[in-house]
Amino acid sequence: MIDEITMKIHGDKIILAALAEDVTAEDVSTNCVLPEYKKGEAELLCKQDGVVAGLSVFARTFFLLDPSAEVVFFAKDGDAVKKGQRLALVRGDMRAILTGERTALNFLQRMSGIATATRAMTALLEGSGLQLVDTRKTTPGLRLFEKYAVRAGGGGNHRYNLSDAILLKDNHIGAAGGVKNAVAAAKAYASFTTKVEVEVESVAMAREAVEAGADIIMLDNMTDDAMREAVKIIAGRAIVEISGNVTKESVARLKDIGADVVSCGALTHSAPILDVSLKNLHAV
């Protein structure tokens, strides 16, 4: 689970890497107009309707550049926000505000876009009992922030990385010589605390996976009728996950399949940003 404590433990190195990407020697644009310290203030404004996420990351960017900076929030992660709404005030060394502006906004826009897309999709599943989760199809280096954003939008997290759980996909199954062999090998290798999930592409594979003792069975790119048949065969003996090209346009039809979870890579790999802006910087 990605939470605020995890963000604090691991977030700084991600933010510092982004700042280092943006400043190799100095911020020449800022230093030429502000050669010395001057305290200032700027407003964080929302430019379109959506769901905000990443406010702590936004603020931390400025704190790393200016430990005396102050950020006053008028919204919190997970809030629905409106075009024109003031989300925060940033106060501190104007050089730090100018240098950190783009990095802070990049994180906030990206995370808020993911939260917005997640909220829209979870709304389509409301009342179904089907949980929406993300995947590992994240931006390299930004998985922590992107998975946090999914949770802020009302979704859940699939495994964080390859160490979290065993997920036997088509190539694992091929390497093992079949579903039965792959599950047996996983059960023999794994700790008793580790779940074993199997990706299947047919009703026959679903039957083989549940009979082999898989804990979770992922129905990947199967037709609706085939998924319904697979759910009947599994009959509650394993958690059923639906996956494969799930979109906002297609997710609603999955509500009556009888599955437990639907995973969607588009939440992180295709969500557009939520447009926000830092404006009206002035000395105080």
N, C-alpha and C positions, 0 to 999 in steps of 0.2 A: 504494500500500500504506500502510495506517495502522499506524505503529509508535510505540514509546516516544519517539523523537526528535521525530517530528511532533507528538505529544501535548504535549511540553514547549514546542515553538516556538509552538503555536497555542492551547494549552489555557487559559492564564491569562485571556485576554480573555473566554472563555466563563464561567469560574468567577466572575470579577469582575462580569460582567453579571448573573449569578444572585444574587450577594450584594447588588448594588445594588438589584435588584428587591425583596429582602427587608428592606433597611435604607435608608430614605430620609433619616433624620436621626440616629436612635439606636435601639438595642435597649432600649426602656424597661423591658421585663420583667427583663432581666438587670441593667441599671444600678441599678434600685431595690433589688435584693438584694445586688449586688456593686459597690459604688461604687469599690472599689480593687482593685488586682492581688492575686490569690491563686492560687497554683499548685495545680492539681488533676489528677485522672486519671479517665478513664472507659473502659469496655469496649465494644468493638464486638462484638455478638452476632448470630449467624445464627438466624433464627426459622423457617426451613423449608429442606428439602433443595434443592440446586440447584448452579449453577456461578457462581463469583464473578468479577466483572470491574469494574474502575474503582477499585481500591484506591489507585492513585497519585493519581487525581482526588480521592478522599475525603481523602487526606492533604494534598494541595496546598491544599485549601480552608482548612484550619487554619493551614498555613504562611503563607498570604497575610494572615491576620488576626493571626498571632503568629509572627514569624520564629524565635522560640526554641522553638516547639512541637516535640514528639517524637512519632513514631508508630512503634510496634513491631508488626510484622505476624507473624501465625502462619499465614498462607495467602498464596498469590500468585494473580494473575489466571489464570483457566483451570482452577483447582482445583475439583474436586467438593467441596462442603461439606455439612454436616449440621445439622439443627435442633439448637440449643443450643450449637453450636461457637463458641468464642471466636476471632474473626478478627483483632483488633488491640487494642492499648492506645493511648489518646491522652493525652498529658501536656502541660500548659502552662497558660497563663493561662485560668482557668475562664470568664472573660468571653468569650474567643475561642471556647472549646469550645461554650458555650451559643449564641452568635450564629451560629456556622457549622454547628451540628448538623444542622438541617433541610436546608440546601443540600447539605452533604456526603452526607447519607443519600439525598436525592433522586437525585443522580447515581449513587451506588452501587447503589441499588435498581433504577433504570431499566437501567443497564448490565448488572447481574447477571441481570436478567430476560431481556434479549435474549440473553446468553450461554447461559442455561439453555435457552431455546427453541431456539437454534441447535444446541446439543449434542444435544438430543432428536431433532431432525430429521436431523442428520448420522448419527446412530446407525442410522436407518432406511435410509440409503443405503450403509451400510458394505459394502465389497467390490464395489460396482457400478461404480466408476470415474467416477460422476456427481458433479461438484462442485457443492455448494450455495453460492450467492452471494446477497448482499443487493440492494437497489435504491435509488433515490433517494427512496423513500417514507419519509422520516425526519422527526423533529420539527424544525421550523425552528430553526436555531441550534445544534442538538445533533448534527448529522450526524457530525462528527469523533468524538465519543464513542460514538455508536451503531454506526458502522461498525467502530470499534476493538473494541467488545463482540462483534460478530459473529465477528471473527477469534479473540477469546479463547475463544469457544464452539466453534471448530473449522471455521467457515465461511470463505468468501472474500468479497472485495469486488468488486462490479461497478464501473463508472466512478464516481468520486467526485462529479464535477459535469459541467456541460455543456461544459467545456473539455477534458475528458479524452479523449473519443472521439466519433466521429460515430455516432449512433444514429438512423436514419431510421424514424420511426414513421408511423402511418397518415396523420396530417395533413401531415407532411413530404412523403410520397409523393403525397398529393393536390395539394399546392401545386406539386410538380414536374411533375405530369402523368403519373405512373406510376412503377413500380419502376425500369425501365431508365433513365429520365431522371434519377431521383433519385440512383442509384448513379453514373451518369456525371458528374453535377454534383459529387458528393462526391469522386470520384477526381480530378477536375480541380482542385478547390479545396484538398484536404488535402495536408499534408506526407506524404512517403513513410513517415514514422514513425507515422502515424495510421491506426488500424484503422477500417474502415467496416462497421457492423452494420446489418442491415435487419430490421425487424419484419414478419412475414408472417402472414396469416390463412387461407391456403389452400395446397393443393399447387401450384396453378398459380403463385401468387406466389413460392413457394419455388423453383420451377424458374426463374422469371424472375430472381430475385435471384442465384442461383448462376451462371447464365449471364452475368449482368451483371458478375460479379467481386466480389461481396460477400465480405468476410473472415469475417463472423459472420452467421448467420441465426437469428433468434429466431422460434420457432414459438409464436405467441400464441393461447391459447384454442382450440386445435385438438383434435379428437378423437384418441384414441390411434391408431386405424387411419390417420388422415390424417397424423399425425406419423411413423409408421413408413414410410409411403410417401414422405414428404418426405425422410426420412433416406436412403432408398435412392437417391433422385434426386440428392441433394447428394453422396453417395458420397465423403465425406472431402475434398471440395474447399473446404469452409468449416467452421468451428466451428459446432456446432449447440447452440442454447440453447432450453430450454423455459421458458415463462412463462405466467402467467395463473391467478390464484386457486389457487396452490399452497399447500397446508396440510399439517399434520402427518398428517392423515387420508388425504390423497390422494397424498403424495409417493412412497410406497413402490411404487406401481403404475407409476411412471415409470422404474423402474430398467432395464427391458428394452426401452425405446424405441430405444436406440442413440444418444442425444444425449450431449453432452460436459458441459453445464452446465445447472443448473436455478436460476432466480432466483425469489426469494420475498420479496415486500413485507411479508408478515405478520411476518417476523423482527423488523422495526423498528416497524411501525405497529400491531401487535396483541399483542406479547408482554406478559404481565402482569409486574409487578415481582416481584423476590425480596425477601421481607420481612427486613430487618435493622434493628437497633436499637442506639442508643448508651445504655448504662445505667450505673448505679452511680457517678455522678460524685461525687467526694469530694476534700477537700483532702489534699495530700501535703506 
